């Protein structure tokens, strides 16, 4: 028995999934490069398909956004259109994740609306915002003095702005920086207090689409704000990481650190938190894995879903939560096991 991965050869996700297949007694998965999918080349697929991240493939990135520095910010609308075309090529094949679900998860406006319609707690959204002037108008109308401005089709917090404006003062925190070529992701969260500079950034991002929502004040752990990345496999929250930071963005690649999950579990209503994550994942019922970014409110009270992630399972060296079906297994082992349970197939070494 053999599975197929659409991804980037050599990418860590692909390697970890292949290792999980080997542990389950499956043959090494066939890898179909994203550049082949996006470039219209013939595809060879065997068995169930796992659709993974385009990753660090320079050729795939150029096909998605056009030529240029991979670290640049912008081009999200083109990226999304090209990505959807690639997903359409994969639609005929049975897959771990429904291509329609993936498409919605990569549109923050659509995913927020789907979650809200299902009663999943999410931060209130401001609605469409076409630029900085309109953003400030909408903030004044709603009374939202603190908001998160997110590129509609972004990932890894690229271009995300945590914006505060009150009493004539303004402050924006973001990993975006500017050089002679334009805005790029610096991988370092910095603060801007010059309104002209902030307006330039928002207006540079706006043509690709923006999703803006009220800032949800996060709880703190050992002096650092935190949230949770929870992986839901086959409807069950199986893996979780507490991500802590001194900045509003907790992403590990932006300087966030893994926190004390045991301390978080002891401090919050854990079962209620996991229920929120399961309900969020249930909004994407045809996807075996959904990564959920869960916000925990100040005082360890209240929850809200910040993001849902189609490729949110890159959590190496993490085993499943005690008492779950994934206890002792990593996120990829859990997904392979879920496939074997639902397919009714028996793995044979080969």
N, C-alpha and C positions, 0 to 999 in steps of 0.2 A: 504494500500500500504506500502511495506517495502523495504528498500534498504539494501545492504550488504557492510560492510567495511572490507577490509583486512588490518590489522594493529596490534597494540599492545593493548590489553585490558587495559584501564586505562590511555593510552597515552593522552596527552592534545589535540592533533589533533582529536582523536576519540571522545573525550568528547565534543569538540566544534562543531564538525559536527553533533553529536547526538542532541545537543541543537538546532542547526539550523533546523534539521528535525522536532523537536517538535514544533518550532515556525511556521513551514509551515503546521502543521497539519498532519505530517507523523508519522507512528509508529516508535518506537526506532529502529535504524538499527541493523541488525544482525552483530556481530563482529566475523570474522574468523581470528584467530591468525596467524601471519607469521610463527610461529614455526610449525603449522600444515601444511601450504603450503610447507615449505622447508623440513619438515620431512616426506613428502609423506603420511600424514594421510588423511582419507576421508574428503571431503569438502562438506559443505552444503551452498548453495548460493541462495538467494531470490532476485528477481528484479535486478535492475541495480547495478553494482559493483563499489565501490570506492576503488582504490588501494592507500594505504597510506604508510607512512614510516615504516620500521621495528622498528624504535624508540629505546627504551632503553631495549628491551627484551634480557636478557642475553643468553637465550637458542637460540633465533634466531641469535644473533651475533656469537655464537659459531658454529652454522650450516653454517653461511655465510663465516666466516674467519677461523674457527678452534678454539680450546680452547685457552684461554689466556686472558690477561688484555684487557678489551674493549677499554682502552685509548691508546693502542699501535698503532704505525703508521706502515703501511705495510699490506700486505695481500690483497691488492685491487684487484689483478687479480683473486684470488680465490673467493673473495666476489662477483665479477661481474659474474663469471661463474655460481656460485650457485644462484645468484639473477636471472639470465636469465632462469635457470631451473625452478625457482619458477614462473616467469612470464609465461613460457610456460604452466604451469598447469592452469593459469588463462585465457589463450587465448580464450577458448570456450565461455566465459561469456561476455555478453554486459557490457561495462565499461565506466565510465566517461573519462578515459584516455586510449588510445590505447597502448597496451603493447609494440609494436614496437617503438612508440614515447618515451616511458619511457626508453627503452633500449638505444636509441640514446642519450637522455638527460643525462644518466649516463656514457657516454663515451665522455669525453671532446674533444677528437680528432675528433670523428664523428660529434658531435654537432657543433663544430667550422666550420668544412668543410661544413656541411649542410647550416649553416647561411651564410657563405661566398659565396657559390654557388648561393644563393638566393639574393645576393646583400645587405644583412644586414651588416652594418658596424661592424667589429670586429678587434681587434688588430692583426697585422700580426703574423703568427706562424713561428717558426723556422724549423718545420718538426721533424722527428723522432730523438730522442736523447737517446743514450743508457747508458750514465753515465756522470760523471763530466768532464772528459777529452774531450769527444765529445761535451759536452755543451759549454765549453770554445772555442773549435775550431769553432763551429757554430756561436757563438757570434762574434768572430773575423772576420769570413767570411762575416757576414751580417752587421757588424758595430753596432749591438745592444749592447750597454754597460749596459742597464738596462732591465731586463726581469723578468717575473713571471714564476716560475717553478711549475707546478701543477701535482699531481698524476692524471693519466688518469681517474680513477674511484673513486676519493675522494669526500668528501662532508664536509661542515662546515669549510672549509679552513684548514682541517687537512693535515699537510705535505706541504702546500703551502709555497713557498719561494719567497720573493721579493729580487732579487739579483742585485747588482750594482758592476761593475768591470771596473776600468779605472785607468790608470797611475800607475799600480802596486799595487793599493789598492783595497780591496774587502770588501763588507759588505752584509750580508744576514739577513733579518728579517723574522721571522717565529715563529709559536707557538710550533714548535717541540723542545723537550729537550731530553737529553740522560741520562740514568742511567745504572746500571749494567746489566739490562735486555734488553737494547736497546733503541730505539727512541719511544717517546710517545707524545701525544698531551697535553701540559701543560695548555692550556686555557689562556696563557699569551704570548703576542708577545714579543720576545726578539731579540737582535742583536748579530750576530757572525761576527768576523773580522779575525778569524784564518782560512786560506784557507784549511788546512788539515781537520779541523772540518766540514767545509762546504762541502768538497768533500765526507767525510764519509756519511753525510746526503743524498746528491744527489745520491750517489752510492747505499745507502740502499733503496732508493725509486725506482730507475731505473728498477729493474727486474719486477715490477708490471706495468710498462708503464708510460711515462711522456708526458705531453703536455706543450710546452714552447712557450710563446708569448711575444712580445715586451711590455714593461711597458708603459701603457697609462697614462700620467701625469694627475692627477685629479684636478678639481677645488676645491677651499677651501671656507668654510662657517664659519665665526666667528673664523678664525684661525685653522680650522680643515678640512682636506680633506673629501670629501663626495662622495657617489654614491647613486643610487636609487634602491630599490627593488620595482618592479612594478608587480602586479598580474594582469594577463590578463584572463578574464573569458568569454568564448564563443566569442573570438575575440575582446573583448572590454577591454582596460585598465581601471580597476575599482578601484584599491587600490594602494597606493604608500606610501613608507616610505623613508625619507632621512636618510641615515646612515652615521654618522660622526665619525672620529677618528684622533688621532695624529699618528697612525701607518698606513702603506699601506693597511692593511686589516681592513675593516670596520664592519665585522661581529659583531652583537650585543653581542654574547656570548664570544667574545674576547675583550670586553671592549669598543666596539663601542656604540654610543649613538644615539637615534633618534634626528634628527635635525629639524630645522624650515622649514617644507615643504612649507608653504606660501612664505617664503623668497626665496626658490629655484624656485618656480613657477614664481615669479616676476622677477627673474634674468635670466632665460633661455628661449629659444624658446620652451615653454611647449608643444604646439601642435606637433611640430616636434619631440620632445622627445617621446611623446606617440605614434606617428606614427612608430618610430623605434621599440618600444616595441611590437606594434601590428604586425608589419612585422616579428619580431622574432617569436612570437607565431604562426603566420600563417605557419611557417615551420613545425609545429606539428598540422596539421589541425584536427586530430581526438582526440585531448585532450581538455577537457572542460576548464582546468586551466593550465596555464604555468606561473611560476615565472621567471621574467626577471631581471637580475642585469645589470643596465645601468650605464655606466661610462660617466661623464660629463667632458669635457676637460677644461684645464686651461683657465681662462678668460671667463668661462661659454659658451665656444664655442666648438662645435663638440661633437659627441656622439659615443659610441661604446658599444657593448654588450659583457660583460665579461663572463656571464654564463646564462644558462637556467636551470630551476629547476622543476623537476616533483613534488616535495613535498615542494614547496616554499611558501606555504600559511599560515604558522604559524605566524600570525600577530594579536595577541589578542588585543582587545579593539581598533580596528581600523575600522572605517566605510568608506564607499565608497566615491570616489571623487565626488564633487558637479557636477551636470549635467549629471552624468552617471546613468545607470539603477540600480546601486548598491548604490546610495546615501542613507545614513541612514542605510545601511545593512553591516554586517561584511562579510568577505571573504567566509564563509561557507553558510550564507544566500544567497549570490549571486550565488553560485554554485548550491544550491538546486533550486533556482528560475529558473536558466538556464535549469536545467533538466526538471522542470515542463513545461516550455515553449516549449521545443523541443519534449517532450514525448506526449504532449497533454493530460496528465492525470490530474485529479483533486484530490488534497489531501483530505483525509478523516481521521479525528482523529481516532486513534486506536492503 
